[in-house]
Structures are given as structure tokens and as C-alpha cells.
Amino acid sequence: MKRFLVVSLILALLMVSGFSYASIVGRIGHERMIYPIVRVSAGQSVGSGTVIYSKDLEGGKFSTYILTNHHVISSEISISNVWDSALKKDVKTERRGIVHVEIFKYRDMSTPVGTMKIEADIVAYTEREDMALLKLRFDDPVEHVATLPARDKVSDYRVLDEAIAAGCSLGWPPLVSKGQISRIDLQSDSLPYDMSSAQIIFGNSGGAMFTGEGIFIGIPSRIAAMGWTAVVPHMGLFIPVHRVFDWLASEHYDFVFDPTLTEKGCLEARDQEIEAKKARDRE
């Protein structure tokens, strides 16, 4: 009886403390943590991405956005000095290539049997924050979209909570690995990252980190290493979702996570801000 009471007390304390270590499985788990993961290729680079938005824009045409890392698609961004004959000086010119997104198709719920490969535009990126947002050149809806937390719930996890990494490890179809949140607010290059023991490897970049309930909490981005070759896959850093939201808001793509905003209204505000910057530069 005493042993039973002790076990019961421990379980009760874990429930009160918010400890979570029981992930969803079956079809719901697939729909939340596997199906939203895509493969992203840019030149010779192959990584992962996560579908974070797919909604009707107007007239039955859908807008679909993919979140990934900047370093996954950086080979398709070039900045060079081009001679402007009117200004009679070199002017910095940016060129963005087209990247490809592969949406996986499955049989018997779990078995990948092929992909639908779609062109995508790089609509926003930040090298410093190592994030990029892609928009599919595709009008049809994408069925499975990652579940994003509410803005006031972005930090609703703690060390020891379950974490599930999903991505196209080594270019394979989406693989998942389980672990725990092992560190919060780890500073790297003066930016905050969180750490998970869910094993990741090359190719996971741009994918997703989820809670056990399938809520998106960040982008796997960095792998710990000893020397030049010894990778430590259980010490993966991910960009926490609060950084993702802050960046999207700064670029006027906050409609992605804020259902009170519209894509049209946010992009009009973005265009106005860009034109205002151009006007200041001409002064």
C-alpha cells in the first residue's frame, strides 16, 4: 500500500508540474507531425520544410507557404554589383532562383510512395536569423498544415517535456525521432536557441520540432559537433517558435499565425513599407 501511495503521489506531482511524455500516434500523429513535412531542394542543397499555411486567397485559389532555413535555399540567392548606365555607378542587385518543394504521398498511412514536386518562390528570408519563407507556385490547397501555437503559448514547454523532430534526414522521406527538451534559451551567435535530445542529422534543417501533442515549436537548425567530423545528433539546436513569429511579423507575414489578419492586408502593408524605404534611399 505504501508503495502504491508513493507512486500515486509521484504521478500526481508530474501531472501538476506539466511533465509530458506521451505523444499522439496513429493517423492524428501522422497528420500533425509527418504529413506537413516536405523536402526542399535548391541547386545541390537538399533539406526540409514545413507547411505552415494553406488558405483560400480568392476565387478558389489557395496560397500555401513553407517555412525552412535560409541555409537550405541560400544557393538560389545571389547579390552582385551591376553597372547602372543611368546612375553611372554599380548598383547592388539581388536575384532569387526558384526552389522545389516535394510533398509526399503515402500508402497505408505510413508508407511513402512518391512525391508531388512543385516550384516555389523565396518570398522572404533572413541570413542572420537563418529562416526563409517560400510560397508555392500552386493554386490548389495543401491538405496537411502544421499546427501552430497561439501567440501567447509560444513558450509553453519546459525542460524534460517530450520533443519530436521531423524532417528529411539525409534527404530521405520524412523521419521522426523522439527526445526531450534538454535546454531552453541557449545563446549561439548572440541568438536564442532551444535544444532537444530528439536526434537530428544533415537534412533535418528546415524541418520541424513538435511537442508530444503535435504542436510546432521550432525549426531544427544546428547540430552539435566535436571537431570537424564527430556529429552529436542528440544535441540538436532548434530556432524557437517565438523567434519565428517575431521574424514573420517583422516581414508582414504575421497572417500566417494570426487568424485575425488577412494575407491581402498584410502584404499591402509590406509593399507600402518597401516603397517607403526605396523613397528614403533616393533622397
N, C-alpha and C positions, 0 to 999 in steps of 0.2 A: 504493500500500500504506500509506504514512504517513497519507494522508487517511482511509482506511478504519479504521486503528487509532485515530485521533483521534476519529472519530465513534463507534466502538465504546466507547471509554473514556467519552465524554460520556454515552452511553446507559446505561452501567453505573453511572455516578455518579448519574444521575437515578433509576434503579431503587433504589439503596441509600438515597438521600435521601428516598424516599417520594413523589416527584413523581408526580402522577396527572393525566392529561388525556385519558382515553379513556372516555367514558360508555357505559353499556349502551344498546342500542337495541332495535328490534323489539318483540315482544309483552312481553318481560320489562320493558323500559324503560317501556312503556305501563302495565303493571300496577303498577309501583313508583312512578312519578312523575306519571302523568296521571290514572288511574282513581281514586286515593284523594282527589283534589281535588274539592271541592264548592263550590257557590255558596251564600252565606249572605245572607239579606235580613232586615232588621229595620226596619220602618217604611219610610222613604225611603232608608235606607242599604243599599248592596249591596257585599259583599266576598266573601272566600273563606274556606274552612275546609278542614281535613284530617281524614279519618277515621283515628283512631289506635287504635281498639279496637272489636271486634265479636265477642263471645263468648257462648256459651250460658250463661244465668244458671241456669235450671232449667226442666224440663218442656218443652224445646224453644223457650223464649222467649229471645231474644237481647237483650243490652244493647249499644248502639252509641253511642260518644262521638266528638264532633267538637271539634277544637281550633281556636280562632280568636283574633283580637284583641278586647280589650274595646271599643275604639272602633268596631268593626264593629257591635256589638249594644247599645251604650250607650243608644240611644234607647228601648229596651224595659225600662230600669231606671229607676225613679223613687223618690225618697226625699222624704217630706213629713212635716210635723208634723200629727198628727191628735189631736183632743181625746179624752182618755180620761175618761169621766164617773166611773168608779170611783176612779181616781187623782187626778182633778180637776187634770189638767195635760196639756200637749201631750206626745205621745209620738211619736218618730220611727218612721215606718212605711215599709217597703220593699215595692214592688210590682214584680214581674217579668212582662213580657209574653211571649208566645210568638213565637219566631222561626221562619223557614222555611229548610230546607236542601234544596237541589236536587242530586240525584245524577244524573249524566249517563249517557245511554245512547249507545252507539257502533255504527256500522256499518263493516265492513271495517277493523276495529281502530282507525282514527284519526278517522273522521268522526262528530262529534256529531250525533245525530238527534232529541234530545229529553231531557227530564228527568223524574225522579220527585220530586215536591215533597212534603216531609214536615215536619210540625210538630216543633219541638224545644223543650225546656226549658233555661233557663240554670241549670245546677246549681252552678256556682262561677265567680267572676270576681275580678279584681284590677285596679282602675283604675291603681294605682301601677305595677304590672308590665305593664299593657296586655295581659292574657291573659284568656280566658274558655273555659269548658268547657261544651259543650252535650250533652244526651242526647236521642236521637231518640225520639219517641213512636211506636215501630215495633218489633214483636216479631221480625221476620224478620232473618236475617243479612245484613250488607252484605259483599259478596264481597271487595272490594279495600281493604286496610288498609295504611297507610304502614308501612314497615319502620323500627322504632326501634332505635337503638344500645343495646348493653348499657351499664349504668350506668358501668362503668369505661372506656368507649370514647367518652364524650360529647365529648371534646376531641381526638379522633383525626383532626385535619385541620390544615393549615398554610397560610400564605400561598402562593399560586401553585397550590394544589390546585384542581381543577375544581369549580365550583359550578353547580347548575341550579335556577333559580327556577321555580315552577309556581303559577299562580293564575288567577283570573277577571279578568284585566286589563280595566279599563273595563267590567266586567260581562259580558264575553264568556265563552263556554265556555273551559275551562282552556287556557292558553297556556304554553309553556315558553320559557325563554331561558337561554343558556349564558354562563358567565363564569368568573371565578376568585375564590377567596378573596383579598381585597385588604387586609384589615385584621382583626386579632383584638384583642378586649378594648378597643374604643373606648368611652370613657365618655361617656354622654349623660344628662343629668339624674341624675347620680350612679349610673347603672346601666350594666352592661357590655353592649355590643352587638358583633356582628361585622359586617363589611362585605364585600359581594360586588360584582363588576362585572357580574354577570348582571342585565340590565336589568329593572326593575320600574316599575310605574306605578300610579295610583289603581285600586283594585280588587284588587290583589295582596295587600293587607293581610289577614292571617289565613291565607294560603296556606302554602306550604312551600318551604324551601330544602333541596336534596338534594346529596349528594356525587355524583360521576360514577357510583358504583355503586348509586345509588338509595337511600342511607341518609338518613333525615330528620335534619337538623342544626339546624333552627330555623324561626322564623316571620318572613317579611318584614313589617316594621312601619313603617319610616320611609323617606322619600325625601329626599335632599339637594336643596336649592333655593337659587337665587340671587335675593335679593329676594323678591317675592311671587308671581312667575309663572314664572320660569325653572327648571323642574324638571331635575335632573341624574339621569336614570334609571339610569346605570351606577354610581352611588354609593349603593346601597340598603343600609340597615341592617337586620339581622335579629336577633331575640332568639335567642341560642344555646340549644341543647337542654339544656345543664346548668341554665340558669335555668328552663326549662320543667319539668324533672324536680323541681327543688327546690320549685317552687311546687305542683306536683301532690302531692308528698309532704306539704307543709305542710297541704294540704286533705284529706289522707287518700284521695287518688285515685291513690296510687302503684301500685295493682294494674294500672293501665293499662300501665306499662312494666316491672313486676316480676312475672314469671310465677310466682314462689313465693308470691304473695299472692292472696287471693280478694276479689272485689268485696264480698261479703257481710261478711266480716270487717273490711275497711277502712271500709265505710260505717257499720257498727255502732260502730266506734271514733270516727268523725266525729260521729255522733249523741250519743254519750256526752260528747264534748268540748264540743259546743254546749250541751247541758243543763247541764254544769258551769259554763259561762260565764254562762248565764242565772241559775243559782242564786247565783253571786257577785254579779251585778248586783242581785239582790233583797235582798241583805244590807244 
